[in-house]
Amino acid sequence: MSAHDPRERDLVKCEDMRIHAERACEYLGERTLEEFLDVT
C-alpha cells in the first residue's frame, strides 16, 4: 500500500467528517441538540 500525501489524507478525513455529519443530521431530524440531550 502506498503512502498518501498529507493533502490527500486531509481530504479523506474531511469526507469522512461530512458523511458522519450528514448521518447525525438525519438522526437528529428536526430536533435541536438541546432537545436531543433532554430526551436521552
ChimeraX attribute file (.defattr): number of C-alpha atoms within 10 A of each C-alpha:
attribute: neighborCount
match mode: 1-to-1
recipient: residues
	/A:1	3
	/A:2	4
	/A:3	7
	/A:4	9
	/A:5	8
	/A:6	9
	/A:7	9
	/A:8	11
	/A:9	12
	/A:10	12
	/A:11	11
	/A:12	12
	/A:13	12
	/A:14	12
	/A:15	12
	/A:16	12
	/A:17	12
	/A:18	12
	/A:19	11
	/A:20	12
	/A:21	12
	/A:22	11
	/A:23	12
	/A:24	11
	/A:25	12
	/A:26	10
	/A:27	11
	/A:28	12
	/A:29	10
	/A:30	10
	/A:31	11
	/A:32	11
	/A:33	9
	/A:34	8
	/A:35	11
	/A:36	13
	/A:37	9
	/A:38	8
	/A:39	6
	/A:40	5
